Amino acid sequence: MHYLILGNCAAGLNGIEGIRSIDKKGEITLISAEPYPAYARCLITNFLIGTHSEEDLYLREKDFYQKNGVKVLQGKKAVKIFPQEKKVEIDDGKKIPYDALLIATGASPKTLRVKGEEKEGVFGFRTLEDARQIAKRAEKAEKALVFGGGLIGLKAGYALKKKGLAVEVIVKSPRILSRVVEENSSRLIARWLQEKGIKIRTGLAPREILGDKEMKGVILDNGEEVKAQIAIVGKGVSPNLSFAEESGINIHWGIVVDNYLRTNFQEIFAAGDVAETKDLVTGEHTINALWLAAQEQGRTAGINMAGGEKVYPGSIGANAAEFFGLPFISMGCVQARNGEIIKEKKAEKKFVYRRLVFKDGRLTGAVLVGEVEAAGIYMALIRKKDRVENLADELLEGWVDYGKFEKILEGKKGFRETITPDGRLIKLP
């Protein structure tokens, strides 16, 4: 049995472990576009700031691949899949056969689509190499512009501010984090960032990147010229799927998979930021580009590739970060859409805000700013889908007694877990 894995991050790495939990001897080949061992992308902000070394980011020991009998082809990309032949063509022209294939190629930053964005100094913020090059450029830079108000761009801007650069966030929409949190949280976080020295300007977008070979500034769509030496493109990501577009694999927003992470081809699976799976709150199929989801999907896909029958139940959208000591977490559906009841608690002078969203008596979403200790309980209640309207006021106030909630959450793994600001799930004491 020959297993082929495309991608070497959370989903691909856990795919290896899923396979090996069942099949100890099958041949595994992994194709990685990057020259590094698998690392935690959610920690590249820390690497850019300088609090973490490259080795601190690695997810497994150096001999992980050797111990698991994995042949790794680094610096290679898939360019085409031939499902009928059961082969994948890579960028050196070779075709690699497989008996089972896992597509775990992740996502890449969206581009600006403006003149001059190919110049030196314009970066995405997705990979360790991005962080390396930004850090090098920052040594001789004075100002950085962040285009887009999403989480990735803000993390890069935060890191560069910590390194001593002037930072300006330029976003076309009326507010930052518009796809992550609702208006009240967005306003509070924006005020915090601005008080810490990050300038935020809304209703604007870049028209042209200035400079010869290197970026020297930008012309905005209002005609204004702004000098800067670094630009971070933080306008979201798109799944890496170009190699699969003519393969016959069913693609919608991402690669469509069933509850076993299998595509419309029996021997092809997908996991991570390329996989379109069930959202446990809405019931719709979507891409929840989350680290924990990628890990669980990868392992589930690996088990099923090796002959298992493990069901992937779906995921809940969640985002977490911490800027200058202010943590925030959002999970589930945080906007009011149709029939939701919103409960809020505000202490804006202290930069504390809590928003809970209920529908039909069930908790379906939560946003926590400043005080995030109860996040594990809220996530578990969203997953459990039990009616908790009689406890809504206690939940809003944060009067969370684990003994009281234990019966409600009995049998639900994870009710004593919480999400850290860098997106990890940890056990509570």
C-alpha angles and dihedrals in degrees: 000000000000119000119195121197123192109202135032107219134088097315097041094045093050089045088063091051092047091053093046092050086069109016114044097174109037117116115255126194121185124196116203127183090202127071094224135087114255110295139179107266090191089067100054088098088063090048091052092049090048101241093112130046123218090259090054088064097054113111100206140023118282093253094051095109094045093048091051095046095244122158106212122203105194126194091025131119133199112242102177141007122215104194094179091055093037091230138124122210116216129201095268090061097255121133116218118202123219141183092200127016130200117196107204101148097139124207140294132218118269115246128239095234092215133125114276101018090127091069123114110268097043111109145171116217106224110099140048088248089056089054091046093053094043091052091051092048092046091063090074100026130098103187138030130195122207114204109204132026099238128122097262095053093044091052090053092046091049091052093049091049088052087053090057103260126133107249129200123184114208116192130172095210121076094256146017124259091021092157095044108044138012127258101275094051091043092053093048094049091046091053090050093050092048092050087054091054105266111129116219123198122181133196093039138104136179119267100181139000110229130216140067112260093338129050114257100169146312140261111223125215090257089060095255119140118218123189117223139141100211131046123188116201106214103163097123134271139274125213115256099246108131092110091057100046096097097034099091091246110143108254127180117147085337136344108316113231136176128233089285092053089250122143126216086283112076095223099041122086134177134203141169127020093350096054124093107211140162120290107220094213103046098025088225127124113251144137111268098188096203130144094226093047091051090052094050093043093049094051093044092050091048092052091050093046087058093052102275126132104219116157120220106214097198136255142265120231110246137163132186137178143151125219121189090336097314111116125196135179132189126188139173121353108342098174126078108245114156125347097345121144115219124207120187138185119193134190097158096168087061092041091242123138134161126187125181123187121205131186124181088351093303128114108244103165145009140189121195124186122182097352112056103154095113094053094109093057093049092049092049092050091051089052094044093052093204120151110261103163090124088060097044096108093048091049091049093051091048093241090150115166109184092206090056094048095042093084092048091050096036111147093012110122112222102032089126095052132098138189119249121218090258091055102261124135113228135180117257118224 
